[in-house]
Structure formats: C-alpha cells, structure tokens
Amino acid sequence: MISVSAFVQAINGTAVGLNPAHELVGVASVQNPKPHHVIPYFSDRYQSQLSALPQTAVILSTYSIDRPHIFVHNGQSASAQATQLFQWLMPDMPTIVDATAAIHPSAHIGKGSVIQANAIIEPGAVIAERCVIGRGTRIAANVSIRQSVRMGDNCVIRSGAVIGSDGFGYTTQADGSHWFTPHQGGVWIGDSVHVGALTTIDRGVLSDTVVGAGTKIDAHCHIAHNAVIGNDCLMAGGVQFAGSVTIGDRCVFAGQVAVKDHVTIGSDSVILSRAGVTKSFPSGGVTLFGFPAQLHRDEMRFQAKVKRMVNK
C-alpha cells in the first residue's frame, strides 16, 4: 500500500480534497472500478460513471471534477507511472501443482502459479508467475503464457501461441517520443477455449482481456489488450482485433477479418472474410461484409450498382 501523499509526490500531481494518509493499493479502470485504487479519468465520455465509483477510490484526472481527486497535466504519463509504481507492491504467492498434472521436464512453471488436476504441459512451454491452468487443460509445445493469465478447464493452447504479453500501449509525447504504458491486467480465458498455433492474446492495461467459454480461435490470430470476447465465438485464421473491442456471444469471424479499436459487435453476428469493421454494431444478429464493413445486403446492392455503372 502507498499513501496519497507519497503517490502524489511520485507522479508529480496535485491532491484536491483528499486525505494525505488515505492508502491506495493499485490502479483500476473506470469500467471496472475497485475500492482503494487509483482510477484514471481522462475523457468526458465516462462522466456518467463517476457517481458509481467507490468512495475510497481516488480519481486521477486531467479535469477539475466535482469530487476529491488527483490532478495531473499529462494523464497518460501519470497513468503509466502509477501502474509501474504499484507493480512492485504485489505479494508473493505459493506455487501449487496438482499431483495428477503431467508437466514435461523442459517446461517452466513460474512462482505463484497453480496447475490443476490432469493438466498437460508439453515440452518447452513457459508458464510465468501468478497463472492458473485449469483442470484437463493442454498447453502444447513452446507456448508462452505470461503473468496473471487465468485459464479455465479443458482448454487447448496449440504450439507457439503467446498469451498475456504486453500490448501495443504507446502514447506519443510532445517531443515526438513514444511512452510505453505498463500493463498490469491479465488474461481471463473461460472453459473449453481453443487457441490456435502462433496466435497472440495481449493482457489488459488496467483490467483483464477476456475470452469467453467455448470460443475457438484459429492459428495466426491476434487479440489486443482489453478486448472482451463473448462465449462460443468462432474465429478463422488471420483474424485481428484491435484494443478494447467488445464482442458478444456466438459471433463468427471468417478469415482475415480486422476489427478497429473500441468497436462493439453484438451477439449472433457473422463477419465475412476480409471485412474491415470500423464502427460498432451493438444490436447484434448482423452479417457484415466489405471494407469498411457494412450490412451484407447493403454492400451487395452497392457493388451491383458499381458494376452496372462500369458496364455502361
């Protein structure tokens, strides 16, 4: 834990209406707030959520807001400093490996990780610190699972996949340099998830990246930090999700689909091959096609009109 006064000094901020002795234990997001955590607030789009934040949480803001907070001039830099500061405060945890788990001698299990019954860890696999591998889950050869990944039962992670690495979290400073924001979130993977060879799933910046139960992901896919993927989705080879996308349940993504950051796609949607989704379709139940992706029937009508014009 660290006091407000020590925290403010470390990030060169200004405390407004706060008890200097109030203790803080970490950094959380506006979308997933926690008591006694610092919560970065740099956008007015979250204003409606301020009243719901825990009273013991402390807001890190670039705005003058109507509640106690810490004011900073450069929000992204201050948030990066805060995340790095709290990374050093994580307690040690015991390593637990069930007697029925099959772990190859060349595999590595990090401190504080839990390997549950009948899990299989194949040659060259690396499980980092504070991970949970569920019952009956198979980690294939040369898979890399980074810190704070929690994986459900009966999952299959195929060779060469990387789960829980840092995302592309850079912010450009006034001098043109690029400042990396440390990631403190993990990855939460539900039961019976399959992840294909050489697929990457980045851990979240403040909260976890989530892949829902029953989802199947093909090879060479990428899921960026803070993405939330629903249950029973299907993703064919080469699908790319940018950061903070939200995908509902039972969605199907054909090969080489790309989805822009902060886009929401509702449940039971189908995105056809090589579509580029640049805006949200939150209601779900849609079929999308083209770039930028549109409703399939609209895109087909547009292409028919273009063809008629060209053939005149």
N, C-alpha and C positions, 0 to 999 in steps of 0.2 A: 504493500500500500504506500501511497505517497500523498502528502498534504496538498491542499490547493495552493498554499503559498509557495511550496517547493516546486510544484508543477508550473505555476505561472512564471517563476524565475527561469526555469529550464527552457521554456518556449518563448520567453520574452513577450508575454502577453500582459493584459491588464484585467484584474479581477473587479467585477462590478456587482456589489451587493452580496458577496459570498463570505462565508466564514473561513478565514485563512487556515483553520485547523481541520476543516472538513476533509475526510480521507477519500481517495479515489483508488480504484483497483484495475482499471482498464479502459479501453476505448470501444464504444459500440456505435451502431448506426441509428439514424432516425427511424428507419423501418423496423429495426429490431432492438429497441432501447433496453437498457439494463440499469438497475439501481447502482449508485456509486461508480458510474462510468462516465467518461467524457464522451459527449455526443457532438460531432462536427455538424454545423448548420451553416451552409454557405449558399443556399438557394431558397427563394421565396416560395417555391412550389411545395415546400414542406411546412408552410406556416400553419396550416390547419392541424398538423400533428403535434405542435408544440405543447398544447394543453394536456395531451395524453402522456407526456413523458414523466417518468418517476420524479418525485420531488427531490430525491437525493442525487439524481443525475445532474451533471454540470455541462451546460452547453458551451461549446467552443464556436464563436460566431464572428463573422466579419461585418455583422449588422449590430446596431443598437436596438436590442429587443426588450420587451416589457417583462422581464424576469431576470433573476440573477444569472450572470454568465461570465465567460472569459472572452474579452475582446482581443482579436488579433488582426493585423493588417494583411498578412498573406496566409489565407486559410489553408491552402494545400500544403505549404511548407510546415505550418504549425501542426497540421494533422499528421504529417509524416514523422515529425519529431516526437509527437505524442505516442504514436504507435511503436516507434523504436524504443522509447523510454520504458513502456510497460512490458515489452518483450522480455526484459531482463528480470521481471518480477514473478515469472511463472514457477510454481513449486515443483519439486521432484516428485515423481510418481513411481510405484513399483512396476516391474515388468512381469507379466503373467502369461505363461504359455501352457495351454491345456496338454495333458499327457497324451491325448489321442491325436494331437496335431502332428502332421508329417512335414518336417522342415529340413530341407537339404542342407548339408554342412556348409555349402558355399553361400547360402543366403544370410542376410544380416537383419537382425531384429533390434530396433533402437530402444533406448531406455523409456520406460513408462508405457510401452505398448502392450496390448492384450491380444493374444491369438487364441481364439475359442475352439471348441471341440471339432475334430475332424477337418480342420482347415488344412490346405496343402500349399506349401510354399516351395516353389521349384528352384532349380539352380540359378545363382546369380541375382535373385530377386533382392531388393533392398526395401525394408520397412523402416521408416525413420521413427522419431520419437513421438510418443503420445498418440499412437494409432490404435484402432480397434479393427480386427479382422474377424468377421462373423463365422458362425458355425457352417462347416461344409464349403466354405469359400475357397476357390482355387486361384492362386496367384502364379501365373506362368513364368517361364524363364526370363530373366533380365528385365522384369518390371521394376519401376522405381515409384515407390509410394512415399511422399514427403510427409512433413509433420502434420499432426492433427487431422488425419483422414479417418473417418469412421465409416465402416463398410458393413452392410447387413449380412444375412445368411444366404448361402447358396449362390453367391456371385461368382462370375468368371471374368478374370482380367487377363487378357491374352498378351503374348510376348511383346516386350518393348514399349508397352504403354507407360505413360508418366502421369501420375495423379497427385495433385497437391503442390505442384511447383508454383512459384510466384507468377502472377500475371504481368501484362504489359502496362504497369502502373506508373507512367511517367507524366510529369507536368512540366511545361516549358516556363522557365523563369524569364525575368525582364532582360537578362543579359544573353538570352538565347540558349542557355544550357538547359539540360533536361534533368529534373529532380525525380528520383525514384521514391515512391511511397511504399514503405514496408508493409507487407501483408501479414495480418495476424489471424485472419479467418482460416478455416479448414475446408474440407470437402465432406459432405454427408451423402452417402450412397445407400439407397434402400435395398431391400431383399431382392434376390434373383435378377440383379442387374448384370448385363454382359457388356464388356468394353473390349473393342477390337484392337488388334495389333497396331502399335505406333500411334494410338490415339492419345491426346493430351487433354487433361481436365485441370484447369488452374484453380488454386484456392482463392477464397474471397479476401478482400482487403480488410473489412471490419466484421462482416458476417460470413457464414458458410456459403460456398457453392453447393447446390443441391441437385441430385439426380434421383428421381422418384423410383419406387419399387417397380420391378418388371420391365424397365426400359432397356432396350437393346441398341447398342451403338456399334457401328461397323468400324473397320480399320481407317486410319488416316483422318479421323475427325478431330475437331478442336472445340472445346467448350471453355470460354474465357471466364475471368473472375466474376463472382457474384451472380452468375446465371442460376436460375431456378427452373428445373426441368420436371415436368409432372410425371405421373405414373404411366407405365405401359406405352411409352412412346417408342417409335422406330426411327433410326437414323441410318441411312445408307452411306457408303463410302464418300469421304471428302466433305462432309457437312461441316460448316464453320459458323459458330455462334460468337458474336462479339460480347463485350462485357454487359452484365446486368440485364440480359434478356430474360423474359418470363414466358414459359411455355406451359400450356395446360396439359391435361391428361389425354392419352390415346392419339397424340398427333403423329403424323407420318411425314418424314422428310426424305425425299428422293436424293439421288447422288448429286454432290457438289452444290447443294443449296447454301446460300450465305444469308445470315440474319444480322442486321445492323444493331448496334448497342442500344439498350433501353427500350427495345421493341417488345410488345406483348402479343402473343398469339394464343387465342382461346382454345379450349379443348375440342377434340374431334376434327381438327383441321388437317388438310393434306396439302403439302407444298411440293410441287412437281419439279423435276430435275432442272438444275442450274438456275433456279429462280433466285433473285436477289430481293429480300424482304427489307424495305426501307421505312415502313410505317407499321403501326400496330393494327391488329385485327382482333380486339379483345373479346368480341362476342363468340368467336369460335365457330366450328362447323363449316368452314370455308375451304374451297380449293383454290390455291394460288399458283400463278404461272407467270413467267417473264421477268424482265428487269426494266424498271422497278416492278416488283411483283404486284399483280392485280388479280381480281377475281377471274377465274379461268374463262368464264363465258365472256367477260368484257374484253379480255386480251384476245380471244379468238375473233370477236367481232372487229376489233381494231386491226388485227393482222389481215382479215378478209378485206377490209376497206383499203388498206395499203396495197394489197395485191391487185385489187381492181384498178386502182389509180395507176400503178406501174404498167399494167397490161393495156391501158387505153392507147 
